[in-house]
Amino acid sequence: MQLTAAHWVFLAGVVVILATMIMRKNIVVPAVIATFLTALVYTGSLATGLSSVFNASLVAATSLFSIFLIIAMVTAMLRSLEGLGADRRMVAPFRRVMRNGHLAFWTLVIVTYFISLFFWPTPAVPLIGAVLVPVAIRAGLRPLAAGFTVAIAGQGMALSSDYVIRVAPGLSATAANADPAVVADRAFVLSLIVGGIALAIGYAMEIRNIRRPSDQWLDEWDAAADRRSDSAEADPDADRPEGPAGGGTAGGGGAVGAGGRPTGPATVAAERELVGAGAGSPVPLNSAGEPRIVGHGVALRGTPAGEPVPAEAHTVTVVDKPAASKFFAVFVPLAYLALIIYLVIASVSDAVPDLQGGDAAALVGGIALLTVFGAAFARDRSTFMETSAEHIVDGLVFAFKAMGVVLPIAGFFFLGNGEFSGQIMSLGEGVTGPAFLYDLVVAGQDQLPASGLITAFGILLVGLIAGLEGSGFSGLPLTGSLAGSLAEGAGVSSPTLAAIGQMGNIWSGGGTLVAWSSLLAVAGFVRVPAVELARRCFLPVMAGLVVATLFGVLVLG
């Protein structure tokens, strides 16, 4: 393979993007510049270079728009459930189960996992934090252990597989030119392995620290939070994390004040609801007698993993209709649970027909959209058409806030794929474009070890590095592209390598290993330092990732 100057420019762009991720900076700018320079050098045309910047994002948006729609519909469904109070009612029965710290630990795991699987961790964190975490602490679970369970089950295990909504497998599979269903199935298995090992290690580390149930633990928890709140008021930047999360960048909602907190009365009202509801105690106040803001609420970068619930997301007026609330609190989990069972049965047997292509994602969106209409109708029959439309618009806005930043990044890596590069650089109808990434791999394959294990751990490492940016999904086009390019030489299937890269990227940046990711939201609601929580997650998660990678290569192949 004869490499051209454009190939080396593309490779330089990949290296710069990795270096930018390591420095915890946003990678949109280097991705766009690398796209422009690669197209300019390959075609020798300034006009083509400029147009390629636009075409790359357009091609990525065209390929990934179904993902945007799924995000929008699921978010709209959650908004409609909030209007009936059905979202809180879904988790309320579990409060009676947590009679001691051991039951509290595993109850938090199960509830967080399933809510995050259906809706992503974005709504799961405030919901669990407001309703179940105080109960778990009273039952004898330490706040650090509560944060560990929520982070591992939600930001880690549920988000890394994304088996219901399937945004992450879709990104990985598109970049790897693999079957999204196969990537989703293998990512689901690997996520259970990583999560199971991490939870087992975490529980073993915590079992001696579990205490007898007592109201004393809640009092101490509130007192410790008061001390941190007063300290933050004295020095607003004292608890501000380093890196982009502390300053709030694209993808967040609302204004951000000193210390990375949103400002304004809506935030105080939202925090009053989140802290007071379900805790069984008055809203905590700071030393000035004002409602104490517990969650960090920073505007993290735009991904589902790094997008905390903005203050305005909790301003939907709840209508007191118990019957409708109970119905949807039961209907929604059962509907998606039935879909999961169907997908599992279809993948392991021929008893039911398998869903092809994007059929599974379409079913998720269809259930969500009909639920929006039903919940809005149950809330107010006279205005349900207008309310339904507002929920859909809210969902679309959130989808582009959450995933918009991925488009120029994915566009650059699509430029390295021969199926998309011709269209991006406007080479003409039917003209096959250069496969920059694949050509580089082929040219250097003699220097690469022909070992599936080394390749798999290399892609895992790249995913972990990509996740250092703290935004969760932005590295998936890179790990997916590497999986598709390296699979043949490594003797491991591209779906398996893509799933392994997905594990590294999301477990790292999704909110378990880096303190400037959405782990901040978890730490805020359980009221522990985010850095301390990240340290607690590190050893269990890394052990799980190593075992899952070995399993993927040796068993899944």
JORA-V7604 format. One record per backbone hydrogen bond with DSSP energy under -0.5 kcal/mol. NH is the residue of the N-H (numbers start at 1). CO is the residue of the C=O. If there is no record, write none. Layout:
nh=NH co=CO
nh=NH co=CO
//
This chain:
nh=3 co=1
nh=8 co=4
nh=9 co=5
nh=10 co=6
nh=11 co=7
nh=12 co=8
nh=13 co=9
nh=14 co=10
nh=15 co=11
nh=16 co=12
nh=17 co=13
nh=18 co=14
nh=19 co=15
nh=20 co=16
nh=21 co=17
nh=22 co=18
nh=23 co=19
nh=24 co=21
nh=25 co=20
nh=31 co=27
nh=32 co=28
nh=33 co=29
nh=34 co=30
nh=35 co=31
nh=36 co=32
nh=37 co=33
nh=38 co=34
nh=39 co=35
nh=40 co=36
nh=41 co=37
nh=42 co=38
nh=43 co=39
nh=44 co=40
nh=49 co=45
nh=50 co=46
nh=51 co=47
nh=52 co=48
nh=53 co=49
nh=53 co=50
nh=54 co=50
nh=55 co=51
nh=56 co=52
nh=57 co=53
nh=58 co=54
nh=59 co=55
nh=60 co=56
nh=61 co=57
nh=62 co=58
nh=63 co=59
nh=64 co=60
nh=65 co=61
nh=67 co=64
nh=68 co=64
nh=69 co=65
nh=70 co=66
nh=71 co=67
nh=72 co=68
nh=73 co=69
nh=74 co=70
nh=75 co=71
nh=76 co=72
nh=77 co=73
nh=78 co=74
nh=79 co=75
nh=80 co=76
nh=81 co=77
nh=82 co=78
nh=83 co=79
nh=84 co=80
nh=84 co=81
nh=85 co=81
nh=85 co=82
nh=86 co=81
nh=87 co=81
nh=89 co=85
nh=90 co=86
nh=91 co=87
nh=91 co=88
nh=92 co=88
nh=93 co=89
nh=94 co=91
nh=95 co=92
nh=96 co=93
nh=97 co=94
nh=98 co=94
nh=99 co=97
nh=101 co=139
nh=101 co=211
nh=104 co=100
nh=105 co=101
nh=106 co=102
nh=107 co=103
nh=108 co=104
nh=109 co=105
nh=110 co=106
nh=111 co=107
nh=112 co=108
nh=113 co=109
nh=114 co=110
nh=115 co=111
nh=116 co=112
nh=117 co=113
nh=118 co=114
nh=119 co=115
nh=120 co=116
nh=123 co=120
nh=124 co=120
nh=125 co=121
nh=126 co=122
nh=127 co=123
nh=128 co=124
nh=129 co=125
nh=130 co=126
nh=131 co=127
nh=132 co=128
nh=133 co=128
nh=136 co=132
nh=137 co=133
nh=138 co=134
nh=139 co=135
nh=140 co=137
nh=141 co=136
nh=146 co=142
nh=147 co=143
nh=148 co=144
nh=149 co=145
nh=150 co=146
nh=151 co=147
nh=152 co=148
nh=153 co=149
nh=154 co=150
nh=155 co=150
nh=156 co=151
nh=157 co=152
nh=158 co=153
nh=159 co=154
nh=160 co=156
nh=161 co=157
nh=162 co=158
nh=166 co=162
nh=170 co=166
nh=171 co=167
nh=172 co=168
nh=173 co=169
nh=174 co=170
nh=175 co=171
nh=176 co=172
nh=177 co=173
nh=177 co=174
nh=178 co=173
nh=180 co=178
nh=183 co=179
nh=184 co=180
nh=185 co=181
nh=186 co=182
nh=187 co=183
nh=188 co=184
nh=189 co=185
nh=190 co=186
nh=191 co=187
nh=192 co=188
nh=193 co=189
nh=194 co=190
nh=195 co=191
nh=196 co=192
nh=197 co=193
nh=198 co=194
nh=199 co=195
nh=200 co=196
nh=201 co=197
nh=202 co=198
nh=203 co=199
nh=204 co=200
nh=205 co=201
nh=206 co=202
nh=207 co=203
nh=209 co=206
nh=210 co=206
nh=210 co=207
nh=211 co=140
nh=214 co=138
nh=217 co=214
nh=218 co=214
nh=219 co=215
nh=220 co=216
nh=221 co=217
nh=222 co=218
nh=223 co=219
nh=224 co=220
nh=225 co=221
nh=226 co=222
nh=227 co=223
nh=228 co=224
nh=229 co=225
nh=230 co=226
nh=231 co=227
nh=232 co=228
nh=233 co=229
nh=234 co=230
nh=235 co=231
nh=238 co=235
nh=240 co=237
nh=244 co=24
nh=246 co=243
nh=247 co=243
nh=248 co=244
nh=249 co=299
nh=252 co=249
nh=257 co=261
nh=260 co=257
nh=261 co=258
nh=263 co=255
nh=267 co=264
nh=268 co=264
nh=269 co=265
nh=270 co=266
nh=271 co=267
nh=272 co=268
nh=273 co=269
nh=274 co=270
nh=275 co=271
nh=276 co=272
nh=277 co=273
nh=279 co=276
nh=280 co=276
nh=286 co=290
nh=289 co=286
nh=292 co=284
nh=294 co=292
nh=300 co=298
nh=302 co=250
nh=303 co=301
nh=307 co=304
nh=308 co=306
nh=313 co=310
nh=314 co=311
nh=315 co=312
nh=319 co=83
nh=321 co=319
nh=325 co=321
nh=326 co=322
nh=327 co=323
nh=328 co=324
nh=329 co=325
nh=330 co=326
nh=330 co=327
nh=331 co=327
nh=332 co=328
nh=334 co=330
nh=335 co=331
nh=336 co=332
nh=337 co=333
nh=338 co=334
nh=339 co=335
nh=340 co=336
nh=341 co=337
nh=342 co=338
nh=343 co=339
nh=344 co=340
nh=345 co=341
nh=346 co=342
nh=347 co=343
nh=348 co=344
nh=349 co=345
nh=359 co=356
nh=362 co=358
nh=363 co=359
nh=364 co=360
nh=365 co=361
nh=366 co=362
nh=367 co=363
nh=368 co=364
nh=369 co=365
nh=370 co=366
nh=371 co=367
nh=372 co=368
nh=373 co=369
nh=374 co=370
nh=375 co=371
nh=376 co=372
nh=377 co=373
nh=378 co=374
nh=379 co=375
nh=380 co=376
nh=383 co=380
nh=384 co=380
nh=387 co=383
nh=388 co=384
nh=389 co=385
nh=390 co=386
nh=391 co=387
nh=392 co=388
nh=393 co=389
nh=394 co=390
nh=395 co=391
nh=396 co=392
nh=397 co=393
nh=398 co=394
nh=399 co=395
nh=400 co=396
nh=401 co=397
nh=402 co=398
nh=403 co=399
nh=404 co=400
nh=406 co=403
nh=407 co=403
nh=407 co=404
nh=408 co=404
nh=409 co=405
nh=410 co=406
nh=411 co=407
nh=412 co=408
nh=413 co=409
nh=414 co=410
nh=415 co=411
nh=416 co=412
nh=416 co=413
nh=417 co=414
nh=420 co=417
nh=421 co=417
nh=422 co=418
nh=424 co=420
nh=425 co=421
nh=426 co=423
nh=427 co=422
nh=431 co=428
nh=433 co=418
nh=436 co=415
nh=436 co=434
nh=437 co=416
nh=438 co=416
nh=439 co=435
nh=440 co=436
nh=441 co=437
nh=442 co=438
nh=443 co=439
nh=444 co=440
nh=445 co=442
nh=447 co=444
nh=448 co=444
nh=451 co=449
nh=455 co=451
nh=456 co=452
nh=457 co=453
nh=458 co=454
nh=459 co=455
nh=460 co=456
nh=461 co=457
nh=462 co=458
nh=463 co=459
nh=464 co=460
nh=465 co=461
nh=466 co=462
nh=467 co=463
nh=468 co=464
nh=468 co=465
nh=469 co=466
nh=470 co=467
nh=473 co=471
nh=476 co=473
nh=479 co=475
nh=480 co=476
nh=481 co=477
nh=482 co=478
nh=483 co=479
nh=484 co=480
nh=485 co=481
nh=486 co=482
nh=487 co=483
nh=490 co=486
nh=491 co=487
nh=492 co=487
nh=493 co=557
nh=497 co=493
nh=498 co=494
nh=499 co=495
nh=500 co=496
nh=501 co=497
nh=502 co=498
nh=503 co=499
nh=504 co=500
nh=505 co=501
nh=506 co=502
nh=507 co=503
nh=508 co=504
nh=509 co=505
nh=510 co=506
nh=511 co=508
nh=512 co=507
nh=512 co=508
nh=513 co=507
nh=513 co=508
nh=514 co=508
nh=517 co=514
nh=520 co=517
nh=521 co=518
nh=522 co=518
nh=523 co=519
nh=524 co=520
nh=525 co=521
nh=526 co=522
nh=527 co=523
nh=528 co=523
nh=533 co=529
nh=534 co=530
nh=535 co=531
nh=536 co=532
nh=537 co=533
nh=538 co=534
nh=539 co=535
nh=540 co=536
nh=541 co=537
nh=542 co=538
nh=543 co=539
nh=544 co=540
nh=545 co=541
nh=546 co=542
nh=547 co=543
nh=548 co=544
nh=549 co=545
nh=550 co=546
nh=551 co=547
nh=552 co=548
nh=553 co=549
nh=554 co=550
nh=555 co=551
nh=556 co=551
nh=557 co=552
//
